[in-house]
Structures are given as structure tokens and as C-alpha cells.
Amino acid sequence: KQLSHRQRGKVEYVTTALSSADHADYYQGFANRVLWPLMHGRLAMLTYRRRYEEAYRRTNARFAGHLMHLLKPEDMVWVHDYHLVPLASELRTRGFKGSIGFFLHTPFPPFDVLRCLPIYHTFLEWLCAYDLVGFQTDIDRHAFLDAAAYDLHARRSRGGGIRLNGRETATGIFPVGVEVDQIVDQARRGHSSRQVRSLKSSLGGRRLIIGADRLDYSKGLIERLCAYEHLLDAYPGLHGEIVYLQVAEPSRSEVPEYQEIHHRLDQMAGEIIGSHARFDWMPIRYMSQRMPRSTLLAFFSEARVGLVTPLRDGMNLVAKEYVAAQDPHDPGVLVLSELAGAARQLDAALLVNPYDVEATGDAIARALSMPLQERKERWKHLISSVRKNDILDWGEQFLRHLEATRHGPG
């Protein structure tokens, strides 16, 4: 239960260890087997246990207790993501009166999905303990406002906030961005690595299609492989001309649902290779391992097509990283799921519904045949949006709005 303090530059980190039981029930259990599937609309994956909920409450209470010893009355607190929703309520109970903001990195589910959570009413009340709640898109924000108005009978206020039990909770849309210049620099440095040189040599002039995701059922990897298989079946002229590289970094490997998708992807990749490979051509390369960031970004810059096709995603920064890593003189084409938050900004990509695997495969074919001039025009629109909404702008906007709550009712 001891706190550990660590200084890195101007930032001080204070951490505390979780017991193995709390890690299992709070993190693996309530966070990843209840809230994660709920937020992404994957109710068949939701496994609720009362002990998960108890650990979630207990752990957030413990975090709040530690934090109270570190806070000054004038401090602002910025809480991130679904793991920590009760934190503001716990801090309020302990007497903290400063501004507390919350940002949700995932989607927010519509009310008919949200109420599958046994404690959905309490969950909404926890969110209303914040002074500012931020979302990735307008869709997520409206879903929260609708749920709070319907279930809690909260009164909507002018400017997109809600008022409940005398407390005003502001809401805002703050799409997360990336640091473009850093990505450009890392991609450039990555080109000198042995891995990138080997990749280019092994392609032998073939066009590269790339996907890079956490190994997660929300990322649409099964559907993506089906789309690629359709591409191979419907466009035989592409055989021997393209290579699809899928990087799937292992994630939450202790959770049974993730073990299952890992096995399924291994099997599907093997079946595609078995059905379509030639003695001199491997249609797909599947890697379930972590890759150095600079190497991956350099791979992005080499890829004619970037596949980002989640079934549901709060934002998806891989899409923005792919755009930022491109060569302006010969950019690749982003094929992006319209169900990702990033699609609200990156509408110059080829937008697809990931559940329509045939249309996704056809979009890949269109991307491969797209003329250079059109690729350049689309990329200019995309990179303009990515630069306009970068990671620094995101942080500054949120904190500016949180600062404004100091002067509002509450």
C-alpha cells in the first residue's frame, strides 16, 4: 500500500501497487470484461460478476484516499478513462472541492446498451460528479446527455451541460490527436533500421498493405482478414503483386476472450496462406508481437494502403499515425472504418463499414489502383486535419475548458 514517487523531467509520478486479487477483479474483471465490451457494444463478451464490481469500487476508493494526501485545494484533477469513473465521487466524499475533469477515450454506448450494465444508474451518477466530461465525438456526447436526461432526469443546460442535484457538469468534444512532427522524425529514422531494409528487399517491388492493431476483438481483425480474402478471390490479377502485413500486438492475454481471438486469427491467416500462396509469393504476413515504434512508422510510410477497420473505436490513433508517416510526394491511401471516431475528422479516407467485408475488399482494390494525383489530394486533406487537431491542442483545449468550470456554478 506504499506510494512510490518518481520524477521524470517536470513530471512527478506517484504509483501504488495492486494486489493480485485486485488486478484480477478490478482490471481484468470489471474494466476489461465488463466496461470494455460494454463501451464497444460487444454485449456477448460482457461477463459481470459482483466481485468485479466490488473490486472496482474498492480500488477507486483507495486511489482517492492516496490522492487526497497529495492534492492542494486549488489543484485541478484530470481523470482518464473508464477504469477510474468513480474517482470524482470518491474525492467529493472526502471533501475535495476543486475542479475535476474526466475524459473518456472509448466510445460511450447508447442508453439501450448502457443499461445492460447492472449498475448503469450509479455509473451515470459517478460521471455527473465531474465538472467537465469530455468525449471523442459528438455521437458519444449525445449518448451520455440522452442517458443522463432519461435515467437521472438531469436537466440539460445551455451550452451542452447537465444539472443534477445542484451540480453543473459541462460536456465537450475533444478528439485526441498525435504529435505529427515527432511521427515524421521517427518514421525517417526508422528507415535506417535493418528491419525496414529487409522488408523493402523482401517485397521485391510488390505493393504493401498494412494493418497494425492491439490484438482485440473491437479492432475488426477477423472481418479484415475476410475482406482481404475477398480481395484475393475477386481480383486474381493482384496475386503476386501485393503483400498484406498485419501486426497484432498481444493484449490482455490473461482474458479468455483475447486468447480465443488470438487462436482464430492464427487459424485464418494459415488458411489464407494455404489457399492462395505460391512457391514465390506469400499473400499475408501475420505478426503477433510488439514492434519498435520507429520501425512500425517506417513500415507505414512504405505501405500503399493502410487498413484501419475497427468494429467500434473511440478515436483510433493508428489512422492518424499512418497519415502523418506518409511521403507527401507518393502517399498511401487510408482505408478507414466509418465506425471509428477518427472517421468524423478523416473523411478524405476511403470510408468503409467493416461488417461489409466485400465492400472493404473492394475499397482495398480501389486504393491500390488510385492515381497518384488523387492520392496526393486526399492525403493533403487528411494531414491538414491531423495537424490542426494534434495532441498538444487536445490537451490545451481540455484544460482550458476545465479551468472555466472554476468560475461556473457547482
Buried (B, 14 or more C-beta within 10 A) or exposed (E): EEEEEEEEEEEEEEEEEBEEEBBBBBBBBBBBBBBBBBBBBBEEBBBBEEEBBBBBBEBBBBBBEBBBEEBEEEEBBBBEBBBBBBBBBBBBEEEBEBBBBBBBBBBBBBBEBBBBBEBBBBBBBBBBBBBBBBBBBEBBBBBBBBBBBEBBEBEBBEEBBBBBEEBBBBBBBBBBBBBBEBBBEBBBBBBEBEBBEEBBEEBEEBBBBBBBBBBBBBBBBBBBBBBBBBBBEEBEEBEBEBBBBBBBBEBBEEBEBBEEBBEBBEEBBEEBBEEBEEEEBBBBBBEBEEBEBBBBBBBBBBBBBBBBBBBBBBBBBBBBBBBBBBEEEEBBBBBBBBBBBBBBBBBBBBBBBBBEBEEBBBBBBEBBEBEEEEBBEBBEBBBEBBBEBBBEBBBEBBBEBBEEBEEBEB
